[in-house]
Amino acid sequence: MKSKKPVKQKEIYSSDEQNIILDSIADGVFTVDREWRITSFNRAAEEITGVSRSEAVGQFCKDVLKADICERNCCLRSTMKTGKQIVNKNVYIIDAEGRRIPISISTAILRDKKGKLLGAVETFRDISVEEDLRKAIQEKYSFVDIISKNHKIMQLFDILPDIASSGSTVLVEGESGTGKELFARAIHNLSPRKKQPFVAVNCSALPDTLLESELFGYKAGAFTDAKKDKPGRFRLAENGTLFLDEIGEIAPAMQVKLLRVLQEKTYEPLGATQSLEHNVRIITATNKDLEQLVREGRFRKDLYYRINVFKISLPPLRERMEDIPLLVNHFVGRFNVLQNKNIQGINEETMSVLMSYSYPGNIRELANIIERAFILCKTGLIEKKHLPESLFMNAADYSAGEASSLRDVEASYLLSVLKQNNWDRLKTARQLGMHKSTLYRKVKSLGISLPL
């Protein structure tokens, strides 16, 4: 009995059939040959770019998409060179009307049945909605360059305009790296003095003799090297704001002079015979407990009351861990611009490490960690291997060299906040900036047991 010959199946679609298949795909799709010229362009690609198929086919892909990476880091070129696919990389293109559109692209090699390289295919989708949502979230939790969803910081957001408009002296307290100068600048930028100078002085960086001349200036001949008059920071900040950082470090003699300046609104440059009036708003900051220094007799009580008309206390980063994802996204965006890279973010394992660390250096330390990761990470997502080893040695809940899952970290953090609030669900929800019902769902999904 003769065996039936296998039916020879159709192996190649006609051009029209290919177009029908491609047009049924919701994402934009185009193919290129080995010379980077477009050989097919589906309907979704037309809609996203505003370029018709007839215009696109035969053109170089860089001339059609005008993507921000076409010249320096082309994904198709990388795929054709290495043979490796690229999946969901976020870039920007310029459409036919000149609008900058965010898209997510993926690439793959095209070969014939013998394995010969024919070209490459790229799929892309418009992520404008996602981008708008991300920006809306960022705007919701940001205020004059300060990013947070912590309840204490959000409360400061509400009153910062009132503090700024008052003109009163402000004391900003917080550990090093918590953003004290950022809040001082925010107060200045929200105030009627915003068009005038903002001048910052680190009081701990200078000995008293230099600090006095730095603040008040000097006249020619005041000392050996004083060849000509030099204006001090008070003069440079006239009609604006003077930010005195680390005010708790100044010596008693300098405290007396500063008190007089605040009380009488006048100061004397070194070597001067007459006092000068000033119109300067003073904002001070410290990482020390000034009240304790007053009790110990190391800081003048009258000066403390002068600078403490309104006090802002900034929580350390370990008490606002919910801000870490927001801050990480912010720093990734900043360093992408500064270093001309396109790092997409960090993976879940890396985030769990960052969420488990105590940050003695606060936000400044987190920024340094991300900047270091940018040096080691070339493309894609920041991974655990890009983080400094000190994070693994000091991270809380980090054992046997392995990070907890992000779910475990979230559960641990939520449990700690509940304990801080004496298991008060409503208070905890408010602190975390979420609805009470959302908190209940999280507690249930994370398997947290609550006392009755």
Helices and strands as residue ranges (DSSP letters): H 15-23, E 28-33, E 38-41, H 43-49, H 53-56, H 61-65, H 75-82, E 86-94, E 100-111, E 117-126, H 128-140, E 142-143, E 146-147, H 151-166, E 170-173, H 180-190, E 198-202, G 203-205, H 208-216, E 217-218, E 230-231, H 233-236, E 241-245, G 247-249, H 252-264, E 266-267, E 276-277, E 281-286, H 290-295, H 301-307, E 310-313, G 317-319, G 321-323, H 324-339, E 345-346, H 348-356, H 362-376, E 381-382, G 384-386, H 389-394, H 406-420, H 425-432, H 436-445
